[in-house]
């Protein structure tokens, strides 16, 4: 009867771990329960049948769990669950083609430290160098990246 209990605990533990990886990603009750059932089966094997059976059960559990997950995700059902598309879109850089370091402009909103700026009649995302810059203040471009610029406040000297 104890052998049957160990086998049932292993099967339920493996099923809960598979459920954890396939259906409910993250650390949930299914994963914790599967781990506890597998640990319980190993403990029961050590307690009831001694060192030899316990080690055999431990080795089986430690090899069967990863192999089952790998086999599942390589199966037809598992491949349907895996995202295999590649994103090949590019950021539109045409708006930053006319902006160069040293250009001046105005903030359209508060940069805290990110906001909208207008430079050379182009509205773009601006990043301040760390300080907040209020609305409608003059700014100077330090660096230009695709889709954004790094700016600093032009102080009245």
Secondary structure, 3 states (H helix, E strand, C coil): CHHHHHHHHHHHHHHHHHHHHHCCCCCCHHHHHHHHHHHHHHHHHHHHHHHHHHHHHHHHHHHHHHHHHHHHHHCHHHHHHCCCCCCCCCCCCHHHCCCCCCCEEEECCCECCEEEEEECCEEEEEEECCCCECCCCEEEEEEEECCEEEEEECCCC
